[in-house]
């Protein structure tokens, strides 16, 4: 079964949940490294989505100039 890609908002919400656990010291130190890796991957996903959105918006704006 294919893995569903998270939306930008889902990724941000998960990052916020993990950061809250870290800030409130609810996260076990044994799990810290794994959660930091997860946050890193989520940030990368968000950056890619923002970049792709920027490119798409620029295409639309460029096509509007041509009209």
QUICOR-V685628 format. One record per residue. N is the residue number from 1. SS is DSSP state (hx for helix, st for strand, lp for the rest). Layout:
# QUICOR-V685628
N;SS / N;SS
This chain:
# QUICOR-V685628
1;lp / 2;lp / 3;lp / 4;lp / 5;lp / 6;lp / 7;lp / 8;hx / 9;hx / 10;hx / 11;hx / 12;hx / 13;hx / 14;hx / 15;hx / 16;hx / 17;hx / 18;hx / 19;hx / 20;hx / 21;hx / 22;hx / 23;hx / 24;lp / 25;lp / 26;lp / 27;lp / 28;lp / 29;hx / 30;hx / 31;hx / 32;hx / 33;hx / 34;hx / 35;hx / 36;hx / 37;hx / 38;hx / 39;hx / 40;hx / 41;hx / 42;hx / 43;hx / 44;hx / 45;hx / 46;hx / 47;hx / 48;hx / 49;hx / 50;hx / 51;hx / 52;hx / 53;hx / 54;hx / 55;hx / 56;hx / 57;hx / 58;hx / 59;hx / 60;hx / 61;hx / 62;hx / 63;hx / 64;hx / 65;hx / 66;hx / 67;lp
